[in-house]
Amino acid sequence: MRTSMPVFVVDKTAIARLAWRVWEDKGGIHAEATNSGLRHAKIGGLRLELADGSVLTLAQGLAGYVLAGSAKRFDYQATSGTPPVHLKSGAPVTVLAKNDLLDIRDSVAAEVR
């Protein structure tokens, strides 16, 4: 058995500063967080709320970490039987998630490539 556990040593006053992008391309729908802060962000329960009110779940539990000074991409995986979803360029998308115990709610304009 093999296990892995992240260990972070940070300044307790440091914070994560996330900027989000959401886009659709031939590979599907994606969200990317860029962290310009000095602390990692632990992303959980990641969802996208589209302009029509529909919600796409990218991760129910832990989605992953966005380390300080880096970016991480999250991909939407449609479940079987789910009708196809497409973004409209420039339409508002709300990113909803948790960073540890803090709520993330950030509105961005969708891109279609």
Beta strands, then each sheet from edge to edge (+ up, - down):
strand 1: 18-25
strand 2: 28-35
strand 3: 41-49
strand 4: 55-57
strand 5: 62-66
strand 6: 71-75
strand 7: 92-99
strand 8: 102-109
strand 9: 111-112
sheet 1: 6+ 2- 1+ 9+
sheet 2: 4+ 3- 5+
sheet 3: 4+ 3- 7+ 8-
end
